[in-house]
Amino acid sequence: MQGIRDIKRRIKTVTNTKQITKAMEMVAAAKLRRSQDKVIQSKPYAAKMQEVVERVLGNSRDYTNPTVEGNPQGKPAFIVVTADRGLCGGYNANVLRTAQKTIDKENSFVIVVGRKARDLMKKQGYNIVAEFLDIGDEPNYHHGKKIYGTVAQLLEEGLFSEVHIIYTQFINALTQRVVTEKLLPVERKGEKMSNIYLFEPSAEEVLDNLIPKYLTGKLYQALVESKAAEHGARMTAMGSATDNASEMIEKLTLTYNRARQASITQEILEIVNGANALD
């Protein structure tokens, strides 16, 4: 059995760890509430933008643009979104596992968002053409615009045939799902509108301004959902760590009491035996 001092030292260490994990759980919960509000606010905008783009594209069958056509001679590109930090359960591992299954290392380009994706994919030899790190706990529209600017530039250079994004979709605080969505080329899903709709300026000019905003919005949506999912995963992981620390403290306290009781009993026996020897 361990010595009493060693057990007390372990109880103190685990208690300190529990305080840290509890604090991290509370911080993650506070950040989750803010991120969740952003997710809720951004969804209607993203949905309406997608509807408008599809309808206008459906009315402009002759519209040509790299964002609609892609480059058949290019290679597929994947935007992989992870966190910059760990301690969030299987959040990063799930995204990276999906990316490894989806991406053909030899015939694809990768754009990484987050240190965890950068570190692993660089180590494994993926063709990384751009990286975005230290976005922080509150992504904004500017971050999505910056990523789109890089994607648009490389698309115009003819590198990409299509662009996909792999990120974690936020369902609720306890549930997150890794998804792969196609960003480019933008598909013509909308039906042709009747002639009662007039465009001023032309539908082509509207699309030239609308598609960049639409894709930037899609990227921003993916960033805020990923960040909310990260906070949810971290809150859950730190909650589990706190519960495990409490359970360990109970077991160590029981072991400490037993050791202390055995020590006291041994001391009493020694006193009694000494008294008997004097008699």
Stockholm file with secondary structure:
# STOCKHOLM 1.0

chainA/1-279         MQGIRDIKRRIKTVTNTKQITKAMEMVAAAKLRRSQDKVIQSKPYAAKMQEVVERVLGNSRDYTNPTVEGNPQGKPAFIVVTADRGLCGGYNANVLRTAQKTIDKENSFVIVVGRKARDLMKKQGYNIVAEFLDIGDEPNYHHGKKIYGTVAQLLEEGLFSEVHIIYTQFINALTQRVVTEKLLPVERKGEKMSNIYLFEPSAEEVLDNLIPKYLTGKLYQALVESKAAEHGARMTAMGSATDNASEMIEKLTLTYNRARQASITQEILEIVNGANALD
#=GR chainA/1-279 SS CCCHHHHHHHHHHHHHHHHHHHHHHHHHHHHHHHHHHHHHHHHHHHHHHHHHHHHHHHTCTTCCCHHHHCCTTSEEEEEEECCSSCCSTTHHHHHHHHHHHHCCTTSCEEEEESHHHHHHHHHTTCCEEEEECCCCSSCCHHHHHHHHHHHHHHHHTTCEEEEEEEEEEEEETTEEEEEEEEEESCCCCSCCCCTTCCCSSCHHHHHHHHHHHHHHHHHHHHHHHHHHHHHHHHHHHHHHHHHHHHHHHHHHHHHHHHHHHHHHHHHHHHHHHHHHHHC
#=GC SS_cons         CCCHHHHHHHHHHHHHHHHHHHHHHHHHHHHHHHHHHHHHHHHHHHHHHHHHHHHHHHTCTTCCCHHHHCCTTSEEEEEEECCSSCCSTTHHHHHHHHHHHHCCTTSCEEEEESHHHHHHHHHTTCCEEEEECCCCSSCCHHHHHHHHHHHHHHHHTTCEEEEEEEEEEEEETTEEEEEEEEEESCCCCSCCCCTTCCCSSCHHHHHHHHHHHHHHHHHHHHHHHHHHHHHHHHHHHHHHHHHHHHHHHHHHHHHHHHHHHHHHHHHHHHHHHHHHHHC
//
